[in-house]
Amino acid sequence: MWDGLTAKFESIFKRLRGRGLLDEAAVTEALRDVRLALLEADVHVKVVKTLLDAVKARALTQEVLHSLTPGQQVVTIVWEELRALLGEAHRPVQLAPNPPTVVMLVGLQGAGKTTTAGKLARVFHAEGRRVLLAAADLKRPAAIRQLEVIGGQVGVPVHVPADERSAEAVCRSAVARADRGGIDVVVLDTAGRLQIDDELMGELAAIRDAVRPHEVLLVADAMTGQAAVSIAEQFDRRVGVTGIVLTKTEGDARGGAVLSMRAVTGKPIRYVGVGESLAALEPFHPERAASRILGMGDVESLVERAREAFSQDDARALERTLGTDAFTFDEFRAQVQQVKKLGSLSDLVAMIPGGAKLAERMEGNGAERDLVRVEAIVNSMTAEERRRPDVINGSRRKRIARGSGTTVQEINQLMKQFAQAKKMMKALGGPRGRSLAARLFSA
């Protein structure tokens, strides 16, 4: 998400930083380019005007224009105004002081409500809360069965209709069951339509009035762009929305819906769906999003991903290896597998400040396939070869190449990479290096 917009912003601000002094004409020219980039990203025209008016008012002060780094000052102002536009800080789902917390999901058919229900259940379940999913979509064929399968994958129970003939009755009985069973959070998966109609809104309003949910989250497809903003306004007017979950953001290269939604509706974006797996739901942090858009990276999210993917055992194993000759191909393979847990390499590189352009190049150069190839090569080695790489002679390299579907040249290249990694691991010995894993993976 935002790849195209980030590239354009980096180009605009590079020119701006390259100027020794700034005057009103230079700032106006840069903001005109920013305006065009935002409109091409399908950001709502009113949002673009509001943002640029605020930036221009601050950027044209004498304090900024006559500072030692005026270009960087303007970039900082844009970042601050973007952050304000997106909502300042992350606002999680508000849990009720007296359980159960009732979270009602609404949205059009195809936006991803049922999958999002499972993703939210997974989030709450991972926090140690008892969760109940309620199958209140009685219109779409197989919706109930889909939620049952998802509930099984997450490890939470699913409340399905018994004698209830309406979605309102299903939700009533689900909340009553949660109250009796000491459930912390109930997630209501309601029906949708291909477009908004009175019947849908009437059903949702009846559920809202019957169970009085603590949160009404609109699940919206980010790829619909400005249409998602209009949909959010209508749902809020007819049902009342407390927050937004944007889905399919991984397929939205423009990002206009994310930038427009909060500003137009006034409702916070609570989460964004970044993939099809049940783990692919991330809290939305406005300050991090603003940094990513401007090419400043997102180190905080990168560290959080590492902490989620790597266990304390992984950290201790890394500490034992630092500063010794104990690093083997088994550890090397384990590190490759851990990197794969973090997501795509291009996405990870984009989180590093200034890494947006490199990430864009990586998407087409087969970096993901390289990891798979490395793992295949190591898997084709014997246990002794992984433990003692020095025994891998010419004939063994030919055998490993045949077994992994690669070439001897690729085996030679991997051996060099392994030697460099082993050298680096040994160099990281000592008190500072040995505390690296503990500091990185600490809670």
For each residue, the residues with C-beta under 8 A, 3 or more apart:
1: 222 249 250 252 253 255 258
2: 5 6 41 253 254 255 258 292 293
3: 6 7 253 350 356 359 360
4: 7 8 40 41 253 254
5: 2 8 9 37 38 41 254 255 293
6: 2 3 9 10 292 293 294 295 350 356
7: 3 4 10 11 295 356 357 360
8: 4 5 11 12 33 37 40
9: 5 6 12 13 34 37 293 294 295
10: 6 7 13 14 294 295 356 357
11: 7 8 14 15
12: 8 9 15 16 30 33 34 37
13: 9 10 16 17 30 71 74 75 78 294 295
14: 10 11 17 18
15: 11 12 18 19 30
16: 12 13 19 22 26 30 71 74 75
17: 13 14 69 71 72 75
18: 14 15 71
19: 15 16 22 26 70 71
20:
21: 65 70
22: 16 19 26 27 64 65 70 71 74
23: 26 27 65
24: 27 28 60 65
25: 28 29
26: 16 19 22 23 29 30
27: 22 23 24 30 31 56 59 60 65 74
28: 24 25 31 32 56
29: 25 26 32 33
30: 12 13 15 16 26 27 33 34 74
31: 27 28 34 35 52 55 56 59
32: 28 29 35 36
33: 8 12 29 30 36 37
34: 9 12 30 31 37 38 52 55 78
35: 31 32 38 39 48 52
36: 32 33 39 40
37: 5 8 9 12 33 34 40 41
38: 5 34 35 41 43 47 48 51 259
39: 35 36 42 43 45 48
40: 4 8 36 37 254
41: 2 4 5 37 38 254 255 256 259
42: 39 225 226 254 256 257 260
43: 38 39 47 48 256 259 260
44: 47 48 226 229 256 259 260 263 264
45: 39 48 49
46: 49 50 263 264
47: 38 43 44 50 51 85 259 260 263 264
48: 35 38 39 43 44 45 51 52
49: 45 46 52 53
50: 46 47 53 54 85 263
51: 38 47 48 54 55 81 82 85 263
52: 31 34 35 48 49 55 56
53: 49 50 56 57
54: 50 51 57 58 81 84
55: 31 34 51 52 58 59 74 77 78 81
56: 27 28 31 52 53 59 60
57: 53 54 60
58: 54 55 61 64 77 81
59: 27 31 55 56 64 65 73 74 77
60: 24 27 56 57 64 65
61: 58 64 65
62: 65 66
63: 66 67
64: 22 58 59 60 61 67 70 73 74 77
65: 21 22 23 24 27 59 60 61 62 70
66: 62 63 70
67: 63 64 70 73
68:
69: 17 72 73
70: 19 21 22 64 65 66 67 73 74
71: 13 16 17 18 19 22 74 75
72: 17 69 75 76
73: 59 64 67 69 70 76 77
74: 13 16 22 27 30 55 59 64 70 71 77 78
75: 13 16 17 71 72 78 79 294
76: 72 73 79 80
77: 55 58 59 64 73 74 80 81
78: 13 34 55 74 75 81 82 294
79: 75 76 82 83 290 291 294 296
80: 76 77 83 84
81: 51 54 55 58 77 78 84 85
82: 51 78 79 85 86 259 286 289 290 293 294
83: 79 80 86 88 286 287 290
84: 54 80 81 87 88
85: 47 50 51 81 82 259 262 263 286
86: 82 83 258 259 262 263 269 284 286 289 290
87: 84 91 262 268 269 284 286
88: 83 84 286 287
89: 285 286 287
90: 283 284 285 286
91: 87 243 268 270
92: 270 283
93: 101 103 120 215 217 243 270
94: 101 214 215 242
95: 99 101 184 185 214
96: 99 100 101 102 214
97:
98:
99: 95 96 178 182 183 184 185
100: 96 132 175 178 179 183 184 185 186
101: 93 94 95 96 184 185 186 214 215
102: 96 175 178 186 188 211 212 213 214 215
103: 93 120 185 186 187 188 213 214 215 217
104: 171 188 190 204 207 208 211 213 215 216 217
105: 113 116 117 120 187 188 189 190 217 219 245
106: 113 190 192 204 216 217 218 219 235 239 241
107: 111 112 113 192 218 219 220 231 235
108: 111 192 193 194 195 196 220 221 231
109: 140 191 192 193 194
110: 192 194 221
111: 107 108 192 219 220 221 247
112: 107 115 116 219 221 247 248 273
113: 105 106 107 116 117 137 189 190 192 219
114: 117 118 137 143 146 147 150 189
115: 112 118 119 150 247 273 276 278
116: 105 112 113 119 120 219 245 247 271 273 281
117: 105 113 114 120 121 133 147 150 187 188 189
118: 114 115 121 122 133 147 150 151 153 154 278
119: 115 116 122 123 271 273 278 279 280 281
120: 93 103 105 116 117 123 124 187 245 271 281
121: 117 118 124 125 131 133 150 151 154 156 185 187
122: 118 119 125 126 154 278 279 281
123: 119 120 126 127 271 281
124: 120 121 127 129 131 184 185 187
125: 121 122 128 129 131 154 155 156
126: 122 123
127: 123 124
128: 125
129: 124 125 184 185
130: 181 182 183 184 185
131: 121 124 125 154 156 183 184 185 186 187
132: 100 156 157 158 159 174 177 178 181 183 185 186 187
133: 117 118 121 147 150 151 156 157 158 159 186 187 189
134: 158 159 170 171 174 175 186 187 188 189
135: 143 144 147 148 158 159 160 161 170 189
136: 167 170 171 174 188 189 190 191 207
137: 113 114 140 143 144 147 167 189 190 191 192
138: 143 144 161 166 167 170 191
139: 143 191 192 193
140: 109 137 143 191 192
141:
142: 145 146
143: 114 135 137 138 139 140 146 147 189 191
144: 135 137 138 147 148 160 161
145: 142 148 149
146: 114 142 143 149 150
147: 114 117 118 133 135 137 143 144 150 151 158 160 189
148: 135 144 145 151 152 158 160
149: 145 146 152 153
150: 114 115 117 118 121 133 146 147 153 154 158 278
151: 118 121 133 147 148 154 155 156 157 158
152: 148 149 155
153: 118 149 150 278
154: 118 121 122 125 131 150 151 278
155: 125 151 152
156: 121 125 131 132 133 151
157: 132 133 151
158: 132 133 134 135 147 148 150 151
159: 132 133 134 135 170 173 174 177
160: 135 144 147 148
161: 135 138 144 164 169 170
162: 173
163:
164: 161 169 170 172 173
165: 169
166: 138 169 170 203 206
167: 136 137 138 170 171 190 191 203 206 207
168: 171 172 203 206 207 210
169: 161 164 165 166 172 173
170: 134 135 136 138 159 161 164 166 167 173 174
171: 104 134 136 167 168 174 175 188 190 207 210 211
172: 164 168 169 175 176 210 211
173: 159 162 164 169 170 176 177
174: 132 134 136 159 170 171 177 178 186 188
175: 100 102 134 171 172 178 179 186 211
176: 172 173 179 180
177: 132 159 173 174 180 181 183
178: 99 100 102 132 174 175 181 183 186
179: 100 175 176 183
180: 176 177
181: 130 132 177 178
182: 99 130
183: 99 100 130 131 132 177 178 179 186
184: 95 99 100 101 124 129 130 131
185: 95 99 100 101 103 121 124 129 130 131 132
186: 100 101 102 103 131 132 133 134 174 175 178 183
187: 103 105 117 120 121 124 131 132 133 134
188: 102 103 104 105 117 134 136 171 174 207 211 213
189: 105 113 114 117 133 134 135 136 137 143 147
190: 104 105 106 113 136 137 167 171 203 204 207
191: 109 136 137 138 139 140 143 167 200 203
192: 106 107 108 109 110 111 113 137 139 140 200
193: 108 109 139 196 197 199 200
194: 108 109 110
195: 108
196: 108 193 200 201 231 234 235 238
197: 193 200 201
198: 201 202
199: 193 202 203
200: 191 192 193 196 197 203 204
201: 196 197 198 204 205 238 239
202: 198 199 205 206
203: 166 167 168 190 191 199 200 206 207
204: 104 106 190 200 201 207 208 238 239
205: 201 202 208 209 238 239
206: 166 167 168 202 203 209 210
207: 104 136 167 168 171 188 190 203 204 210 211 213
208: 104 204 205 211 212 213 216 239 240
209: 205 206 212
210: 168 171 172 206 207
211: 102 104 171 172 175 188 207 208
212: 102 208 209
213: 102 103 104 188 207 208 216
214: 94 95 96 101 102 103
215: 93 94 101 102 103 104 242 243
216: 104 106 208 213 239 240 241 242 243
217: 93 103 104 105 106 241 242 243 244 245 270
218: 106 107 231 232 235 236 241 243 244 245 267
219: 105 106 107 111 112 113 116 245 247
220: 107 108 111 224 228 231 232 244 245 246 247 257 261
221: 108 110 111 112 224 228 246 247 248
222: 1 225 228 246 247 248 249 251 252 255 257 258 272
223: 248 251 252 257
224: 220 221 227 228 231 257
225: 42 222 228 252 254 256 257
226: 42 44 229 230 256 257 260
227: 224 230 231
228: 220 221 222 224 225 231 232 246 257 261
229: 44 226 232 233 257 260 261 264 265
230: 226 227 233 234
231: 107 108 196 218 220 224 227 228 234 235
232: 218 220 228 229 235 236 241 244 261 264 265 267
233: 229 230 236 237 264 265
234: 196 230 231 237 238
235: 106 107 196 218 231 232 238 239 241
236: 218 232 233 239 240 241 265 267
237: 233 234
238: 196 201 204 205 234 235
239: 106 201 204 205 208 216 235 236
240: 208 216 236
241: 106 216 217 218 232 235 236 244 265 267
242: 94 215 216 217 267
243: 91 93 215 216 217 218 267 268 269 270
244: 217 218 220 232 241 261 262 265 267 268 269 270
245: 105 116 120 217 218 219 220 269 270 271 272 273 281
246: 220 221 222 228 249 257 258 261 269 271 272 273 284
247: 111 112 115 116 219 220 221 222 272 273
248: 112 221 222 223 251 252 273
249: 1 222 246 252 255 258 272 273 274
250: 1 273 274 275 280
251: 222 223 248
252: 1 222 223 225 248 249 255 256 257 258
253: 1 2 3 4
254: 2 4 5 40 41 42 225
255: 1 2 5 41 222 249 252 258 259 293
256: 41 42 43 44 225 226 252 259 260
257: 42 220 222 223 224 225 226 228 229 246 252 260 261
258: 1 2 86 222 246 249 252 255 261 269 272 289
259: 38 41 43 44 47 82 85 86 255 256 263 293
260: 42 43 44 47 226 229 256 257 263 264
261: 220 228 229 232 244 246 257 258 264 265 267 269
262: 85 86 87 244 265 266 267 268 269 286
263: 44 46 47 50 51 85 86 259 260 266
264: 44 46 47 229 232 233 260 261
265: 229 232 233 236 241 244 261 262
266: 262 263
267: 218 232 236 241 242 243 244 261 262
268: 87 91 243 244 262 284
269: 86 87 243 244 245 246 258 261 262 272 284
270: 91 92 93 217 243 244 245 283 284
271: 116 119 120 123 245 246 281 282 283 284
272: 222 245 246 247 249 258 269 281 282 284
273: 112 115 116 119 245 246 247 248 249 250 280 281
274: 249 250 280 281 282
275: 250 279 280
276: 115 280
277: 280
278: 115 118 119 122 150 153 154 281
279: 119 122 275
280: 119 250 273 274 275 276 277
281: 116 119 120 122 123 245 271 272 273 274 278
282: 271 272 274 301
283: 90 92 270 271
284: 86 87 90 246 268 269 270 271 272 289
285: 89 90 288 289 300 301
286: 82 83 85 86 87 88 89 90 262 289 290
287: 83 88 89 290 291
288: 285 291 292 298 300 301
289: 82 86 258 284 285 286 292 293
290: 79 82 83 86 286 287 293 294
291: 79 287 288 294 296 297 298
292: 2 6 288 289 295 296 297 298 350 351
293: 2 5 6 9 82 255 259 289 290
294: 6 9 10 13 75 78 79 82 290 291
295: 6 7 9 10 13 292 353 354 356
296: 79 291 292 353 354
297: 291 292 302 350 351 352 353 354 355
298: 288 291 292 301 302 350 351
299: 302 303 351 352 353
300: 285 288 303 304
301: 282 285 288 298 304 305 351
302: 297 298 299 305 306 342 348 351 352
303: 299 300 306 307 440
304: 300 301 307 308
305: 301 302 308 309 342 343 348
306: 302 303 309 310 342 440 441
307: 303 304 310 440 441 442 443
308: 304 305
309: 305 306 338 341 342
310: 306 307 314 315 338 341 440 441
311: 314 315 441
312: 315 316 441
313: 316 317
314: 310 311 317 318 334 338 437 441
315: 310 311 312 318 319 437 438 440 441
316: 312 313 319 320 437
317: 313 314 320 321 331 334
318: 314 315 321 322 436 437
319: 315 316 322 434 435 436 437 438
320: 316 317 324 326
321: 317 318 324 326 327 331 425
322: 318 319 425 426 428 429 433 434 436 437
323: 425 426 428 429 430 433 434
324: 320 321 327 425 426 429
325: 422 426
326: 320 321 331
327: 321 324 331 332 421 422 425 426
328: 331 332 386 387 388 389
329: 332 333 378 381 385 386 387 389 418
330: 333 334 386 387
331: 317 321 326 327 328 334 335
332: 327 328 329 335 336 378 418 421
333: 329 330 336 337 374 375 378 379 386
334: 314 317 330 331 337 338
335: 331 332 338 339 421
336: 332 333 339 340 371 374 375 378
337: 333 334 340 341 375
338: 309 310 314 334 335 341 342
339: 335 336 342 345 348 371
340: 336 337 371
341: 309 310 337 338
342: 302 305 306 309 338 339 348
343: 305 347 348
344: 347 348 368
345: 339 348 349 362 367 368 371
346: 349 350 359 360 362 363 367
347: 343 344 350 351 359
348: 302 305 339 342 343 344 345 351 352
349: 345 346 352 355 358 359 362
350: 3 6 292 297 298 346 347 355 356 359
351: 292 297 298 299 301 302 347 348 355
352: 297 299 302 348 349 355
353: 295 296 297 299
354: 295 296 297 357
355: 297 349 350 351 352 358 359
356: 3 6 7 10 295 350 359 360
357: 7 10 354 360 361
358: 349 355 361 362
359: 3 346 347 349 350 355 356 362 363
360: 3 7 346 356 357 363
361: 357 358 364 365
362: 345 346 349 358 359 365 367
363: 346 359 360
364: 361
365: 361 362
366: 369 370
367: 345 346 362 370 371
368: 344 345 371 372
369: 366 372 373
370: 366 367 373 374
371: 336 339 340 345 367 368 374 375
372: 368 369 375 376
373: 369 370 376 377 404 406 410
374: 333 336 370 371 377 378 414
375: 333 336 337 371 372 378 379
376: 372 373 379 380 404 405 406
377: 373 374 380 381 400 401 404 406 410 411 414
378: 329 332 333 336 374 375 381 386
379: 333 375 376 404
380: 376 377 399 400 403 404
381: 329 377 378 385 386 392 400
382: 385 386
383: 386 387
384: 387 388 391
385: 329 381 382 388 389 391 392 396 400
386: 328 329 330 333 378 381 382 383 389
387: 328 329 330 383 384
388: 328 384 385 391
389: 328 329 385 386 392 415 418
390:
391: 384 385 388 396
392: 381 385 389 396 397 400 411 415
393: 396 397
394: 397 398
395: 398 399
396: 385 391 392 393 399 400
397: 392 393 394 400 401 408 411 412 415
398: 394 395 401 402 408
399: 380 395 396 402 403
400: 377 380 381 385 392 396 397 403 404 406 411
401: 377 397 398 404 406 407 408 410 411
402: 398 399 405
403: 380 399 400
404: 373 376 377 379 380 400 401
405: 376 402
406: 373 376 377 400 401 410 411
407: 401 410 411
408: 397 398 401 411 412
409: 412 413
410: 373 377 401 406 407 413 414
411: 377 392 397 400 401 406 407 408 414 415
412: 397 408 409 415 416
413: 409 410 416 417
414: 374 377 410 411 417 418
415: 389 392 397 411 412 418 419
416: 412 413 419 420
417: 413 414 420 421
418: 329 332 389 414 415 421 422
419: 415 416 422 423
420: 416 417 423 424
421: 327 332 335 417 418 424 425
422: 325 327 418 419 425 426
423: 419 420 426 427
424: 420 421 427 428
425: 321 322 323 324 327 421 422 428
426: 322 323 324 325 327 422 423 429
427: 423 424 433
428: 322 323 424 425 433 434 436
429: 322 323 324 426 433 434
430: 323 433 434
431: 434 435
432: 435 436
433: 322 323 427 428 429 430 436
434: 319 322 323 428 429 430 431 437 438
435: 319 431 432 438 439
436: 318 319 322 428 432 433 439 440
437: 314 315 316 318 319 322 434 440 441
438: 315 319 434 435 441 442
439: 435 436 442
440: 303 306 307 310 315 436 437
441: 306 307 310 311 312 314 315 437 438
442: 307 438 439
443: 307
